[in-house]
Amino acid sequence: MNDEIIYDYYLSKAKTYKDVELAQVKKEIQGKLKKDINIQDFYPTADDLKNLPQDSVLIKISFTLKKPYTSKDEGEFHIIDGKIFENPIFRDKLTGLPMVRPSTWKGHLRYAAGKVELDEVKKKKLITRLFGSETVEGDDEETSKGRLYFYPTFFEEEAEKDVITPLKRDTRTPTKKGPIPLEVIKPGKNGDFYLLYLPYPKGKDFKEDEIKEDLEFLAETLKLMFYAYGFSAKKTSGFGIIEQLQDKNVEIYPEDMKSIFSILYTEVNKTVNHGAYK
C-alpha cells in the first residue's frame, strides 16, 4: 500500500485495487461479521408488545420457498468461484446475507392487496389504512403513514447461480437476449417474515371494528402474496411462492388473534364462505 490517503475502508485493505481483490476483501470482512451478529436482534418479540399501543399485533411466518427467490442489487457485483457475477441478489450491507428488504415486502403485499376480491371503494379504504396513502406529486391532500411496519428477511444460506431464458409473450419461444445468469435463493430454503400491525393513526372516525376488519383483510392479502403472486423479482415466472404453511409456522401475538390468520395454514373448502373476503 502506498502513502496515498485512502477514504474507502475496502480500498485501504487492498494492494492492487482490482475488482476481484476488493470484492474478496469485502467478503472476508462480512464473513467475520456474520459470526458476531445474531440476526434475531433485528426482529421484534412478543415482549415488545408490552411497550406498544393496545391492540398491536405481531405476525411471524416461518416459510420454505417453493419457487426461487431473486432480487436485483443495482449497485454492486458479486464474486462467485473467483469470477465477477453481474446479476447478484440484493445483500445486507452489514452482514452480507441475501435479504428481502422491508420496502420489497411492502410493495409486493400492497400489490396482492389490490387483487383481493372486494368492493373497490372499501378495498381502497383498507389499503390506505394499512399501507398509507400513495404520494402523488402536486397533491396537497394529507398523507397517511399506514398501520403496517415491515422488517427485513435474511437468508442465512448462500444464494446460488441460476440461468433463466426470456421468452416471447406471444410465441413463448426464446428471445434474442439469450439466457440470463442470476443469483437466486433456491426452493427448499427457509426464511422468517415479520410484520407489525399498530392500529394507528386512528383518525377522527375510528371504530373498534376496524381492527378486526384490518386483520381479516391482511390475512387474505398475505395468502395471495405467498401462494399466488409471490414476493420476488421475476414473479411473473412464478418466483417467490412458498410451500403450504403449517400451524406451527404461523405465530401471532397476542395469541387470541391467531384464528384470524388460520386461512394461511388450513385447506379451506372452496364452497364455504371463510371469513369476510371470500
N, C-alpha and C positions, 0 to 999 in steps of 0.2 A: 504494500500500500504506500502510495507517495504522500507528500506533505500537504496535498490539497485539502481544503476544508470540505468535509462531506456532510450534507444536511439530511440525507436519507439513511435510515438505520440499516437497511439491507445492503445498500451500496457500500456502507462503511465496513461491512463484513466480507466484501468481495475483493478479489485480486485482479481479475481481468475484465470485469463489468459485462461479461457475456450473459445473454438472456437465460441460457440454461443454468449457468452457475448461480445467478441471482435467484432463480426460482427454487433451486435445490437448497440454497441457504435459507430461504424463507420457509420451505417445507420442513427443514430440520428444526428451526426455531418453533414453528407451530406444533411440531410433534412433541416437543418438550412441554409446551403449554397444555396440551391435551391431558398430560399426566397429572397436572396440578389443578385442573379445573373440573369441578363437578357440575355438569350442565343442569342438574336439578335445581341449582341455585338461581337459575334464570326463571323458574316457574313459580306460580303462586301455590299455596297449600290450603287445605281446608281450614287450618287455624287462622289463616289470613282473613277469612270472612268475618272474624270477630271484630276486626277493625274497619270493616266496610259497612256501607248503609244497609239497613234492613231490607230483606228480600233479594239481596245479591245472590247470584248462583254461579258456582264454578263447575265447568264441564271439562272432564279429561277423557279422551278417547285414545286408547292404545290400538293402533291399526297395523295391519300387514298389507303390503302392496300386492294387488292382483295384476296390475299392469305397471310398466316402468314409470318412474318419475324423472323429469328433467326440468331444468330452468336455465336461463341464459345469464352468464356473468359477462356483462358488457365490457368491463374494463381490463380483464386480465386473460392470460393464457394459463395452462397448467402443464406440468411435466409428467408424462407417463412413459415409463420404460426409457428414460433419458432423452425423450423427444418432446418437442413443443406440440401441444394439443390445442387447436384453435377454437374449439367449441366446448369450453369447460362448463360444468354445472356451477351454480352460484354457491359460494362458500362463505362462512362466517369469517370476518377479518381477524378475530381474536383467536379462535380455536382451529380454524382451517377446516372445520367439519362442513360437509354438504348440508344445506338447510333450506327450509321453506320460510320465507320472510313473512312477518305479520301482515304486511301490505298485500302479499300474494294471497294469503288465506282470505283476507277481507274482500279482495277483488273477485275471487272465484266463488266465495259464498254469496256475495251480492248478486253475481250473475245467476246462480242457482235460485236465489230468492225470486228473481224475475220470472222463473219458469214454474213456480208453484201455481197450481190451478185454483184461482180465487178471483173474486170480483176485483177488477183493475183498480178502482178507486181505493178500496180497502187495502189491497196489496201495496199500493204506492205509499199509503199512510204507514203501514207496518215497516216497510223497507226504510223509510225515512227515520222512523222512530228507532230502529235497531242500528242502522248503518250511518245515520246522519244524512243531511241534505247534501246533494252534489253541488259543488261550487261552479257557478256559471259566471263567466267574465261579464262585467257590466250589470250583474244582478244585485240590486240593493236590498233584497229580502234577507232577513236574519237567518243565519245558517245554524243548523243543529249538529251537535257533535256525534250523537248516536249513543246507544246503550251497550254496545259490544266492544270488548277490549281483547285484542288478539296478541298471541305470543308466537315466537319462532318455534319451529320444529327442527331439531338437529338429528341427522342420521349418523349414528356412531360407526356404521360400517361404510367402507370406502365406496365411492362411485366406480363404475366400470365403463369400459368403452363399448359403444354400440354403433350401429350404422342403420340409417333409415333411407328408404328410396322414395323421393317425392313422386306422386302420381298425378296425372292429369285428371281434373274433376269429371270431364265428360267421358273419356275412354278408359280411365283407371289404368293407363299404361304409364311407364316411367317417363319423366320429363327429361329435357336435355341437361338439366343440372347434374344429374347422376347421383350416386349415393352420397349421403352427408354423414360424416362421422360426428359423434357427440358423446358426452358423458351422461350416464343415467344411473339412477338407483334401481336395481333390478327387482322384479317381482319376488316376493318372499321376504323382503327386508321390512324391518319394523320401525315405527315412529310413534311419537306421542303428540296429540293435538290438545292444546289448552285454549279455553275460551272463557272469558269472564263476562257475566251479564250484570249490569248495575241499572236499576230502574230509575235512572236519572239521565238527562233532565226530565222532570215530571211534567212541566208545563202547567198552565193555569186550569186546564180541563182534565187533569189527571184523575183516573178512576182505578181502584184496586184491580178490577177485572183485566186491566191492560197487561198485567204481569203474566197471568196465565195465557192470555191471548198471544203475547210476545213469544213465550216459551214454546207453545204449540206450533206456531209458525216457524220458529227457529229449528225445532226438531224435524219438521218436514223439509226445510231447506237443507239441513245437514245431510239428510237421507239422499236428496237429489244430488248434492255435490259429491258425496263419497261413492255412491253406487251408479249414478247415471252420467254426470258431466265431468267429474274429475277435478283435480286442482293443480294440474301440471301444464306446462307449455306442451304443445302438440296434443292437446286434449281431443282435438277432432280425430286423432288417430287412436283414441281410447286410452291415452296416457293418464295416470293419476287416479285410477279406480282402485278401490280397496276390496279385500276379501270380506265376506259376511262377518259382521261383528257378533260376538257372544256377550252374554250378560256381564261377564267378568271384565270385558274390555271397556265398558262404559261406566265411569264413575261420576256421580252427580252429587254436589254438596250445596245445600243440605240434602240429605238422602231422601226426604219425603217428596222431592221433586223428580225423582228418577223415573217414575211411571210415565211422565210426560214424554220421555225420550225412549220409551220401550220400542217404538217403531224402528229404531236403529238396529235392534238385535233380535227381533222376533219376526217370523214369517207371518204376514197378515193375509187372511183370506180376502181375496180381491172383491168378493161380493159383500163384504162387511164395511160399513162406514166407520173407519177407525180414526177418531179424532175430528177436529174441526175443519181440516183442509183436504179431505178426500173428495 
